[in-house]
Amino acid sequence: MLPEAKVLHLRRTVAASLFFATVSLSCLVLFRDVNSHRFFSTFPSSYTFYGLPSIFPSAYNDPVATSNEYPLEKVLNEAAMKDKTVILTTLNEAWAAPNSVIDLFLESFRIGDRTRTLLNHLVIIALDEKAFARCQVIHTHCFFLVSEEAYFNEEAYFMTPRYLKMMWRRIDFLRSVLELGYNFVFTDADIMWFRNPFPQFHHDADFQIACDHFTGSFDDVQNRPNGGFNFVKSNNRSIEFYKFWYSSRESYPGYHDQDVLNFIKVHPFITVIGLKMRFLDTTNFGGLCEPSRDLNQVCTMHANCCFGMDSKLHDLRIMLQDWKHYLSLPPSLKKLSVVSWRVPSKCSLDSLRYLDSPEKSVQE
């Protein structure tokens, strides 16, 4: 036991220390109150703190990369594979209705070969409130992309100003995903996923894209790319490429992103930044423009070269029926490739002559 005098002295010392600590803390709080408005005003009002800032802090100041309720990086992190790869698709009200495009899209994952588990890594980017509400009912990972420029709830009519805004908005959004450090497979929702495509991707490519027409060579710039399906790795080269692609809309006013890509794919800037661009074979990544030739090799099928919601839904349903029929065959018949696609059907390639008609709608 300590002598009584020493105990009293110790108590006084502790009390004095607590007093000075309390005064110091009060001063600190007062100082922070005076400066807090100046400090926090540097962040957007919708910013919510989730962990430490990204190594790409500019993305947090970008309205494309944030939503008032669900920060993009949080959604991506929850959906990402181990190597930070996510699968992305966009959805508006027109395609979100029950028994519409999004339901067929998700069904293809469920019945495909090694595709069901890929749904765990799919993020649906909703372009309007109704699409976001439907997404929350049918899927796990949803992000509401708030837009101050346009409201994309209705079916977009080909080459109208609203259609062009939606397409370029998509390019700018994908750039923000790359800046956050995530690789992505972007897929239109009118693409049926029948096999896991990852084994068919080029391992050395920064940017690889499906084609409306494939010449037979994966590095031939004469290939006709389709912006509805691509796999992009996050690095300085791909980020600079997406910035260049987006800025090129000003050099080619009135063109959509896919046409502009065809213009810039041979631009010297691509060589300067060292981007490795590859084109995907329609044998594995087919579409109605150029259907895959063998159901034993097909990974995805796109309802491209198709105009009008009714025609698109009709042919997408036939694709799913054809795939189910193929799956029901014994292995010996599958190897013989006795089954072929019954599409295009309503999506006849003759409809391409209506390309310039504003009454004809399309989401490529």
N, C-alpha and C positions, 0 to 999 in steps of 0.2 A: 504493500500500500504506500502511496506517496504521502508525504507530510501535507497537512491541511493547507499551509501557505503556498506550496507548489501547485496544488490542485486549483486553488483560487486564481493563481497567476495564469495557469493554462487556460482556464475558462475565459478570463479577460482577453487573452490573446486570440482565442477562437472567435469571440464575439466581435472584436475589432476587425478581424479579417473578413467576417461575413458582412460587416457594415460597409467597409470599403468596396467589397465585391458588388454589393447592391447598388451603391452610388455609381460605380463604373458602368454597370449594366444599364442603369437608367439613362446615363449620358449617351451611351451607345444607341439605345432605342430612340432617344430624342433626335440624335444626329441622323439616323436612318429615316425617321419620319420626314425630316426636312428635305432629304435628298431622294426619297423613294419615288416620288412622282417623276423626277427627272430621269431616274434609272430605268424604271419599268416602261416609260413612254417610248423607249427604244425598241420595244417588242410590239408586234401586232396585237390588237385587242383580243383576237381569237386564239392566241398562243396559249397552250397548256403545257406545263413542264412535266415531261415524262423522261426521267433519267437525264443523263448528260447530253449536251448539244452534239449534233452530228458533226463528222469531219467535213461535211458540206453545209456549213451554216447558212449559206445563201438560200437554200431550199426552204428554210423556216420563214424567211421573209417573202416567199413567193406564194401568192394566193392560189396558184395552181396546185401547190404541194400540201395545202392545209385545208381542213374542214373545221367548222365550228364545234362539232361534236366528237369526231373520231379522227385524231391526227393520223396522217398518212403513214408515217414511219411506224407507229404502233400496230396498225393493221398489217403492214407488210411484214413486220417482224414476227407476228403471230402466224402468218401463212407461209413464211419462207422455208425452203429446204435448207439443209446444213450448209450449202455453199452460197446461201443468200439468193437463190433463184425463186422467182414467183411466176405464176401464170396469171395473166390479166385479160379481162374482157370488159367491154363497155356495154351499158344497158340503158335504154330509155323506155318510157311508158309504152310506146308502140310495140316493142318487142318483149315487154314484161308481162303482158296479159296472160292469164291461164291458158294452157294448150297452145301457146305461141312459141316463138323462136327459142326463148330461154329454156323452156321445158324440154324441147327436143335436144338442145345443146347439152344439158345436164344428163339426159337419158343416155346419150352416146357415151359419156364417161362411164356410166354405170354398167353398160353392156359391152364395153370395149375390152380389148386384150391388154391387161396390166394398166388400165387407165383409171379405175375406180379410186385408188389411193391418191391419184393426182388432184382429186377434188379438195384434198386437205390443203393444197397449195394454190388454189384458185381464189383470186380476189375479183369480185364483180364491182366495177366502177359505175355507180348509178349516176345518171346525168340529170335526174329530176326526182322529186319527192316520192312520187308513186312507184317509180322503179326501185328506189331505195327501200320503201316499205315492203314491196314484193320480195326483194332480195333477202330481207331479214327473215321472211317466212320460209324461204326455200333453200337458203345457203348460210354458211357460217361466217365467211369473211366478206364483208360489204363495206364500201367506202362511198360516201356521198360527195361528189365533186361539185362544189358550189361554183356557179358561174355568174359573174356580174354582166357579161356581155350578151349572152343569149340563153334562152330556155329551150332545152332540147327534148321536150317531152313527146312531141309528135313525130310521126315518121318523116324522115328527112327526104326531100325531093332532090333528085340528082342535080348537082351543079347550081342549085339555088344559093343565094348568099348564106342562108342558115346552114345548109349542108356543108358549104366550104368552111364556115366558122367551126362547125363540129369536128370536121376532119383535122383542121389545123390545131384546134384545142387539144385533140388527142396527141398530136406530135409533141406539143409543148409539155403536156402532162407526162408523157413517157420520158422526156428529157429530165424532168424532176425526179422520176424514179431512179434513173441512172445516177443522178447527182447524190442521191441518198445511199448509193453503194449497192443497189440491188440489180442483179441480172433479171431479165424477164423474157418470157414467151408471151407475146401479144397475140391474141386470137380473136377474130370476130366471132360473135355468138352464132352466126349461121355457118359455122364450121363444125362438122361432126368429127369427134375424136374416136377413132376405131382401134388404134394401137398407140402404145407409148412411143412418142416421137423422138425421145432423147437419144436412143442408140443410133438414129439416122442423122443426127446433127454433125456438122463439121467441127472437130475439136479445136482447130486453129483459127476459127473465124471470130471476128468481133461482132459482125452484123451479118445475119443470114436470113433470107426472105423467100417465101413461096412465090410461085410464078403463075401467071395466066397462060404463058407459053414458055416451055423449056426447050432450049436448043440442043440439049444433050451434053453440055459442058457446064460444070458448076461455077466456073470463073469467067464465062462469056458475058460481056456487058450487053450483048444483043438479046439476052433473056429479057422477057417482059415481066417484071416483078409485080406482085400484088401486096399492097400494104396491110391486108387483113390478117397476115400470119407471118411473124418473124421472131427470131431468137437473138437477143442482144446481150452482150456481156458488158458490165459496167467497168469502164476504164476511161482514161483521158481521151482516147481516140474516139470512142463511141459518143461520149458527151459532146465533144467538139463537132462531131458529125451531125448530131441531132440539133445543135444550135445552128449549124450551117444550113441544114435542111429547113428548119423553121424560118430562118431569116430569108431564105431563097423565095419564099412566097411573095416577097416584095419585088423580086426580079421577074416573076412570072405571074402577074396579077390575073385573077380569074381562073387559075388552074388549081386542081386539088392536089393533095400531098402525093398521090401516086404518080400523077403526071410529072410533077416537079422532080420526084425521085428519078424518073427516067431521064430527065434533062441533066441532073447533077451527078449521076452515077459515073460519068466519064470526066467530070470536072477535075482539073489538076489539084484542087484542094484535097481531094480524097487521097491522092498520092502523097501530098505534103504531110498530112497528119498520119499517114501509114495505116489507114483503116483497111482491115482484111474483110472484104465483102464476098459473100458466097451466095449462090442461087440454088434453091432446093428443087430437086427432081420431082416432076409431077407424077412419077411412078409411085412415090411415097406420099407426096403432098399434092393431091389432085384437086380438081374442081370441075364445075360444069363447063368452064371454058376449055379445059383439057383434062378429061377424067383419067384417073389412075387406071392403068391397064391390067392390074393383077390384084385381086382381093387378098392374095397371100402376102402382099407387100405394102398395101395401103396403110397409112397412118391417119391421115386426115382427108376429108373431102369438103370442099367449100362450095356453097351455093352462090358462086360468082356468075357473071354473065347472065344475071337473072333480074328481071324488073317487075316489081309489084309484089306485095305481101302474100297474096293468095297463091301466086305461082311459086314463090319461094317456099312457103309452107308445104305445098303439094309435093315438091321434089325432095325436100328434106325428109318428109315422112317415107317416101319411096326409098331413099338411101338407107334409112333405119331398117325398113322391111328387108331390103336386099342383104344387109349385113346379118340380120337375124337368120335369114335363110341360109346364108353361107355358114354361119356358126352351127347350124343343125346338120350339116353334111358330115359324113364319115371322112376321116383323114385322107383316104384314097381318092375321093372325089375332089376334095379341096386341092390336092396336089395337081389334079388335072385341069384346074382353073375352068371348070365347067360353068361357073356362075359369073355373070357380068352385070354391070350396072344397067338399070332401066332408065337412067336419067342421062341427059336432060329430057324432060317430058314436057311439062308446061313451060319450063324455063328453056324454051327453044332458042338456039343461037340466032334464029331469025329476028328475035326481039331486039337484037343489037341495033337494028336500023332505027329504033325509036330512042336512041341514046340522047339526042338533043331535045326530046320532047319534055317540057316541064311537068306534064301531067303524069309521066311515068316515074314511079318512085323506085329507089334502089338504095340498099345499104350493102356496099361491096365488102 
